[in-house]
Amino acid sequence: MDLDKQLQSLKRLDKTMSNESASPVDPQNFTLEYVDYNNYSTPSYPFQLYPGPVVTGITITCIFLFIIGIVGNLMTVLVVYKFKDMRTTTNLYLSSMAFSDLLIFFCMPLDLFRLWQYRPWNFGDLLCKLFQFISESCTYATILNITALSVERYFAICFPLKAKVVITKGRVKLIILGLWVVSFVSAGPIFVLIGVEHENGTNPLDTNECRITEFAIRSGLLTIMVWTSSIFFFLPVFCLTVLYSLIGRKLWKRKTETIGPNTSGRDKNNRQTVKMLAVVVFAFILCWLPFHVGRYLFTKSFEAGSLEITLMSQYCNFVSFVLFYLSAAINPILYNIMSKKYRVAACRLFKLRHITRKTAYHTKDESSPGWTETSVST
């Protein structure tokens, strides 16, 4: 069906919904109510948000990501926890990010349940609020950990002598704890923003929905939370861009000053670490940008005359839902591809032999990269 007919259907929906309670889905889970444009009659609140084939495809993809994400992130945490030589400051941040991604995947079953049966939600108001709160907290924790890690790398590369004194494991652990506290506090309004509501005059057991509350929409709390989430994303992205530009400039100057065999092993390791972290940051931005665009479009869809935005938001959410979980699963894959020391540690974890001509680089310097290696022959 062409766009004009879809917009006509949305206009009929908009007129009727103006006299009814809205049924928005929280922006954290990227879902909007599915409208069958071919058989549209009156607005309703269907049990299923999207048509069956779409839900099936999303579910299969998410289950695949769930398996990879749980195994990969759990392995990352265990590698850092079990092997003392892997407990560098860099790896502490990476293990914190892995823990955040594990929590996100633990919330996936409820997200998938809501895709297949958006209502009734009969798991209670507390679980509705709690799993949304955990997801929101983890999104904040991930970006804060990436930013703090990048700041740490900046000091370690650009001010190595000062970094040896300032950057210690104890301080990094306190910073990580502080980042999680800030994340939990920032996500606190979710307990007011999200709740279980039902249509007036209906049986709650049949029409309960875990959704954004009417109060959150009318009071402007939804808009405030979206802006808060956007600040948590775009401001760190700006900082990351500046930091990695400065790091790249510093490493380039060192490379031009010490070409050939005079290039130190530390500079090689630093370049490898920065390269890996830059890929991680790029993957994060690529996966999360549609998420924030979808959130912005979602809030605009409640304004009058915004039917085109409503349609755009609905299509955007298809992509955002999958990318949300892809971002939580992809980091261990990147570590495995780009870091041989990570692969060696993984083999040690599963008691497998890793046959290689190069040995993993071990260092006592706490500020040195954790998952890099040198080309030392055995």
C-alpha positions in Angstrom: 0.0 0.0 0.0 1.3 3.5 -0.9 2.2 6.2 1.6 -0.9 8.3 1.0 -3.2 5.4 2.0 -1.2 4.7 5.1 -1.3 8.3 6.1 -5.1 8.4 5.6 -5.4 5.4 8.0 -3.2 7.1 10.5 -5.4 10.3 10.3 -8.5 8.2 11.1 -6.5 6.7 14.0 -5.4 10.1 15.2 -9.0 11.5 15.3 -10.3 8.5 17.3 -7.4 8.4 19.7 -7.9 12.0 20.6 -10.9 10.9 22.6 -9.3 7.8 24.0 -6.4 6.9 26.3 -3.3 6.5 24.3 -1.3 3.3 24.3 2.3 4.3 23.7 5.0 1.8 24.2 8.0 2.9 26.2 10.9 4.2 24.1 13.3 1.9 25.8 11.9 -1.0 23.9 11.3 0.7 20.6 7.9 -0.7 20.0 4.8 1.0 18.6 1.3 -0.5 18.2 0.9 -2.2 14.8 -1.8 -0.9 12.5 -3.1 -3.2 9.8 -3.6 -0.6 7.0 -5.3 -3.0 4.6 -8.0 -4.0 7.1 -8.2 -1.0 9.2 -11.6 -0.3 10.8 -11.4 1.1 14.3 -8.5 1.7 16.6 -7.9 -1.1 19.0 -5.2 -2.5 21.2 -4.2 -5.8 19.7 -2.5 -8.5 21.6 0.4 -8.5 19.1 2.2 -5.4 18.1 3.5 -6.5 14.7 2.4 -9.1 12.1 3.4 -12.7 12.8 6.2 -13.0 10.2 7.9 -9.9 11.4 7.7 -10.9 15.0 9.0 -14.4 14.1 12.0 -13.0 12.3 12.9 -10.5 15.1 12.5 -13.3 17.7 14.9 -15.7 15.8 17.4 -12.9 15.4 17.2 -11.9 19.1 17.6 -15.5 20.3 20.7 -15.8 18.2 22.1 -12.6 19.7 21.0 -13.8 23.2 23.2 -16.9 22.9 26.2 -15.0 21.5 25.8 -12.2 24.0 25.4 -14.3 27.1 28.3 -16.6 26.2 30.6 -13.8 25.0 30.0 -11.3 27.8 30.1 -14.0 30.5 33.4 -15.1 29.1 34.7 -11.6 29.2 33.8 -11.2 32.9 35.3 -14.6 33.8 38.5 -13.9 31.9 39.1 -10.7 33.8 38.0 -12.2 37.2 40.0 -15.5 36.9 43.3 -14.4 35.5 45.4 -11.9 37.4 47.4 -10.8 34.4 44.1 -9.7 32.7 43.1 -7.4 35.5 44.4 -4.2 34.0 42.6 -0.9 34.3 41.4 -1.1 30.7 40.0 -4.6 31.2 38.2 -3.5 34.4 36.2 -1.1 32.3 35.6 -3.7 29.6 34.3 -6.2 32.2 32.0 -3.6 33.6 30.6 -3.1 30.1 30.2 -6.8 29.7 28.3 -7.0 33.0 26.0 -4.2 31.7 25.4 -6.2 28.5 24.6 -9.3 30.5 21.9 -7.4 32.4 20.4 -6.2 29.2 20.1 -9.7 27.9 18.4 -10.9 31.1 15.7 -8.4 30.2 15.3 -9.7 26.7 12.7 -12.5 27.4 10.2 -9.8 28.7 10.8 -7.7 25.7 10.1 -10.6 23.4 7.0 -11.5 25.4 5.7 -8.0 24.8 6.3 -8.3 21.1 4.2 -11.5 20.9 1.6 -10.4 23.5 1.6 -6.8 24.3 -1.4 -7.2 26.5 -2.5 -8.3 28.9 0.5 -7.7 31.1 -0.2 -9.7 34.3 3.3 -9.9 35.8 2.7 -7.0 38.1 3.6 -3.3 38.2 6.9 -3.9 40.0 8.4 -6.2 37.3 7.1 -3.8 34.6 9.0 -0.9 36.2 12.1 -3.0 37.3 13.0 -4.5 33.9 12.6 -1.1 32.2 14.8 0.5 34.9 17.5 -2.1 34.5 17.6 -1.6 30.7 17.7 2.1 31.1 20.5 2.0 33.7 22.6 -0.3 31.6 22.4 2.0 28.6 23.7 4.8 30.7 26.4 2.6 32.3 27.7 1.4 29.0 28.2 4.9 27.5 29.7 6.2 30.7 32.2 3.3 30.9 33.2 3.7 27.3 33.8 7.4 27.9 35.8 6.8 31.2 37.9 4.2 29.4 38.7 6.5 26.6 39.7 9.3 29.0 42.0 6.8 30.8 43.5 5.8 27.4 44.0 9.4 26.6 46.0 10.1 29.8 47.9 6.8 29.5 49.1 7.6 25.9 49.5 11.4 26.0 50.7 11.7 29.6 52.3 8.3 30.4 54.3 9.4 33.4 51.4 11.1 35.1 49.1 8.2 34.3 51.3 5.8 36.2 50.7 7.7 39.3 47.1 8.8 38.8 45.6 5.7 37.1 45.5 2.8 39.5 43.2 -0.3 39.8 41.8 0.9 43.1 40.8 4.3 41.7 39.4 2.7 38.5 37.2 0.4 40.6 35.9 3.5 42.5 35.2 5.3 39.3 33.3 2.3 37.9 31.3 2.1 41.1 30.5 5.8 40.8 29.5 5.4 37.1 27.0 2.8 38.1 25.6 4.9 40.9 25.1 7.8 38.4 23.4 5.5 36.0 21.0 4.1 38.6 20.1 7.6 39.8 19.6 8.9 36.3 17.3 6.1 35.4 15.3 6.5 38.6 12.5 8.5 37.0 11.6 5.3 35.1 9.7 4.2 38.1 7.3 7.1 37.5 7.5 7.1 33.7 6.5 3.4 33.3 3.6 1.5 34.9 0.8 -0.9 34.3 -2.4 0.7 33.1 -5.6 -0.5 31.5 -8.5 1.0 29.6 -11.3 2.5 31.6 -14.3 0.3 32.0 -12.5 -2.9 31.1 -11.3 -5.9 33.0 -7.7 -5.2 34.0 -6.8 -8.9 33.6 -7.7 -8.5 29.9 -6.3 -5.0 29.1 -3.4 -4.4 31.5 -0.4 -2.9 29.6 3.2 -2.2 30.7 3.6 1.2 29.1 4.4 4.8 29.5 1.9 6.3 31.9 -0.6 9.0 31.0 0.9 11.1 33.7 4.4 10.9 32.1 3.0 12.1 28.7 0.8 14.9 30.0 3.3 16.2 32.6 6.2 16.3 30.1 8.3 13.7 32.0 8.6 11.7 28.9 10.1 14.6 27.0 12.5 15.3 29.9 13.7 11.6 29.9 14.2 11.6 26.2 16.3 14.7 26.4 18.3 13.2 29.4 18.9 10.0 27.4 20.0 12.1 24.4 22.5 14.1 26.5 23.9 10.8 27.8 24.5 9.7 24.3 25.5 12.8 22.2 27.6 14.5 24.8 29.8 11.5 25.4 30.0 10.9 21.6 31.3 14.4 21.2 33.9 13.8 23.9 34.9 10.5 22.4 35.4 12.2 19.0 37.7 14.8 20.6 39.6 12.3 22.7 40.3 9.8 19.9 41.3 12.7 17.6 43.9 13.8 20.2 45.1 10.3 20.8 45.4 9.7 17.0 47.4 12.9 16.6 49.7 12.0 19.4 50.4 8.5 18.1 50.9 9.8 14.6 53.5 12.3 15.9 55.3 9.5 17.7 55.3 7.3 14.7 56.8 10.0 12.5 59.5 10.8 15.1 60.5 7.1 15.7 60.2 5.2 12.4 61.5 1.7 12.0 63.1 -0.5 14.7 63.2 2.4 17.1 59.5 2.3 17.5 58.8 1.2 21.1 56.7 -1.9 22.0 54.5 0.3 24.1 53.6 2.6 21.2 52.7 -0.5 19.1 50.5 -1.8 21.9 48.9 1.6 22.4 48.1 1.8 18.7 46.6 -1.7 18.8 44.5 -0.9 21.9 43.3 2.4 20.4 42.4 0.7 17.2 40.3 -1.9 19.0 38.6 0.7 21.3 37.9 2.9 18.3 36.1 0.0 16.5 34.2 -0.7 19.7 33.1 3.0 20.0 32.2 3.1 16.3 30.1 -0.1 16.6 28.4 1.4 19.7 27.5 4.7 17.9 26.3 2.8 14.8 24.0 0.6 16.9 22.7 3.2 19.2 22.1 6.1 16.9 18.8 4.7 15.5 17.7 4.0 19.0 17.9 7.7 19.9 16.5 8.8 16.6 13.6 6.5 17.2 13.1 7.9 20.7 12.9 11.5 19.4 10.5 10.5 16.6 8.4 8.7 19.2 7.9 11.8 21.4 7.1 13.9 18.3 4.5 11.4 17.2 2.2 12.6 20.0 2.0 16.1 18.6 -0.8 17.2 16.4 -0.2 16.9 12.7 2.7 14.5 13.1 1.3 11.5 11.3 4.2 11.2 8.9 6.6 11.2 12.0 4.4 8.4 13.5 4.9 6.3 10.4 8.6 7.0 10.3 8.9 6.1 14.0 7.1 2.8 13.5 9.5 1.7 10.7 12.6 3.0 12.6 11.7 0.9 15.6 12.0 -2.3 13.7 15.7 -1.6 13.1 16.3 -0.2 16.6 15.0 -3.2 18.4 17.5 -5.6 16.8 20.4 -3.1 16.9 19.8 -2.6 20.6 20.7 -6.2 21.3 23.3 -6.4 18.7 25.2 -3.6 20.5 25.2 -5.8 23.6 26.5 -8.8 21.8 29.1 -7.5 19.5 31.9 -6.4 21.8 33.2 -9.9 22.7 33.3 -10.7 19.0 35.4 -7.6 18.4 37.7 -8.4 21.2 38.2 -11.9 19.8 38.9 -10.7 16.3 41.3 -7.8 17.2 43.1 -9.1 20.3 45.2 -12.2 20.4 45.7 -11.9 24.1 41.9 -12.1 24.6 41.9 -15.3 22.4 44.7 -16.8 24.4 42.9 -16.0 27.7 39.7 -17.5 26.4 41.6 -20.7 25.5 43.1 -20.7 29.0 39.6 -20.3 30.5 38.3 -23.4 28.6 41.6 -25.2 29.1 42.3 -25.4 25.4 45.7 -25.2 23.8 46.4 -22.1 21.7 49.0 -22.8 19.1 50.8 -19.6 18.0 54.2 -18.3 17.1 53.6 -15.2 19.2 53.3 -15.0 22.9 50.8 -12.8 24.7 52.3 -9.6 26.1 52.3 -9.4 29.9 53.0 -6.2 31.7 53.1 -5.0 35.3 52.1 -1.5 34.3 48.5 -1.1 35.5 47.8 1.6 32.9 48.9 -0.5 30.0 46.4 -2.0 27.6 45.0 -5.3 28.7 44.2 -7.1 25.4 47.2 -6.4 23.3 50.3 -8.3 22.5 53.8 -7.9 21.1 55.5 -9.9 18.4 57.9 -11.8 20.6 59.0 -15.1 19.1 58.8 -18.3 21.1 
